[in-house]
Structures are given as C-alpha cells and as structure tokens.
C-alpha cells in the first residue's frame, strides 16, 4: 500500500504563486511516475503535469511556462510550483502516483487540495 499526503493549496490572487507537495510513503513499492491532476466544478478531471521515474516531464498546454513539476532526491515527494496563477486555474488538485507493487501497477490518488485564484 502507498499513502499520499498532499499540502500547499489555498487562496491566492491572480498573478500569484503557490507550491503543492505530495509525499508518498509505504512499503515494498517503486514509483513509475508521479503527477498532478485537477478538477474544476462541473468539469472532468484533467492532467496538469507528470514526471517519470527517469525525470521526463510533461505539461498540459495551458500551464506550460507557468507551472513546474519536480521531485525530491528520494523521488518520493513531488512538487508543483505554480506561478502566474489565473482564475481558470481554480480547482481541486490531486496528486497521482503510478507504483509498481509486486507484479502489479497500481494507481494511487491523494486526497485533493483546493486551489482558488481570486481577487
């Protein structure tokens, strides 16, 4: 089993910054990729950014140049630095981890953290 703990959401004015964190813990697992998704009211959950085991990153088009995904040296904590935030970035942000547990690939989700961009 893998547990994910998210932190860092909140209320910020347009143009401001926030950093989200997601720490993975557990036993007998390895991480294939980590990422962030978001879901705004009335909309489907969408991918924001991912980082693979090898360090490759990918971003949703609307956040390119504004958001940066990274991880710590142990590769068990993933961060999302969000700059130049816009009202349309308002959503619940979910951490996502694809882990290898034994012979199986298992997807885990964080509890979600609210990001609100408003003046």
C-alpha positions in Angstrom: 0.0 0.0 0.0 1.1 3.6 -0.7 -0.2 6.6 1.2 -0.1 10.0 -0.3 -0.3 13.2 1.7 -0.8 16.5 -0.1 -0.3 20.0 1.1 0.1 23.6 -0.1 -3.3 24.6 -1.5 -5.0 27.8 -0.7 -6.4 31.2 -1.8 -4.2 33.4 -4.0 -4.7 36.5 -6.1 -4.3 36.4 -9.9 -0.6 36.5 -10.8 0.4 34.9 -7.5 2.2 31.7 -6.8 1.6 28.5 -4.8 3.6 25.3 -4.3 1.9 22.0 -3.9 3.6 19.0 -2.3 2.7 15.3 -2.3 4.7 12.8 -0.2 4.4 9.1 -0.9 5.1 6.5 1.8 4.6 2.8 2.3 6.5 -0.4 1.9 7.6 -2.6 -1.0 6.8 -0.3 -3.9 8.6 1.6 -6.5 7.3 4.6 -8.3 6.9 4.6 -12.1 5.6 8.2 -12.4 4.1 10.9 -10.3 1.8 13.7 -11.4 -0.8 16.3 -10.7 -4.4 16.4 -11.9 -7.1 19.0 -11.3 -10.8 19.1 -11.4 -12.8 22.3 -11.5 -16.5 22.4 -10.6 -18.6 20.9 -13.4 -15.6 19.7 -15.3 -13.8 16.5 -15.8 -10.5 15.8 -14.0 -7.6 16.7 -16.3 -3.9 16.1 -16.3 -1.8 19.0 -15.3 1.8 17.7 -15.2 3.7 14.4 -14.8 7.2 13.3 -14.1 8.5 9.9 -14.8 11.0 7.7 -13.0 13.6 8.9 -15.4 12.8 12.5 -14.8 11.0 13.3 -18.0 8.2 15.9 -17.6 5.0 16.7 -19.5 2.6 19.5 -19.0 -1.0 20.4 -20.1 -0.8 23.2 -22.7 -2.4 25.9 -20.6 0.1 25.6 -17.8 3.3 25.4 -19.8 5.7 28.1 -18.9 3.9 28.8 -15.6 3.9 25.5 -13.7 6.9 23.3 -12.9 6.8 19.8 -11.6 9.8 18.4 -9.7 10.6 15.9 -7.1 13.0 15.5 -4.1 16.2 13.4 -4.1 14.4 10.3 -2.8 11.9 10.6 -5.7 9.0 10.0 -3.2 7.8 13.6 -2.9 6.6 15.5 -5.9 6.1 19.3 -6.1 4.1 21.5 -8.3 5.3 25.1 -8.4 2.5 27.3 -9.8 3.4 30.8 -10.9 1.3 33.5 -12.7 -1.8 31.9 -11.5 -5.1 32.7 -13.3 -8.7 32.4 -12.1 -9.1 29.5 -14.5 -6.5 27.5 -12.5 -9.1 27.3 -9.7 -9.7 23.6 -9.0 -9.1 20.8 -6.6 -5.6 19.5 -7.3 -5.0 15.7 -6.9 -1.6 14.0 -6.6 -1.3 10.8 -8.7 1.2 8.1 -8.3 1.7 5.1 -10.6 3.5 2.5 -8.5 4.9 -1.0 -9.0 3.7 -3.2 -6.2 5.0 -6.6 -6.7 3.9 -7.7 -10.2 1.1 -5.1 -10.4 1.0 -1.5 -11.5 -1.3 0.4 -9.1 -2.6 3.9 -9.3 -2.9 5.9 -6.1 -4.6 9.3 -5.6 -4.1 11.9 -3.0 -7.0 13.4 -1.0 -7.0 16.6 -3.1 -6.2 20.2 -2.2 -8.2 23.2 -3.1 -6.5 26.0 -5.1 -8.6 29.2 -5.5 -7.3 32.1 -7.6 -9.4 35.1 -7.0 -9.1 38.8 -6.2 
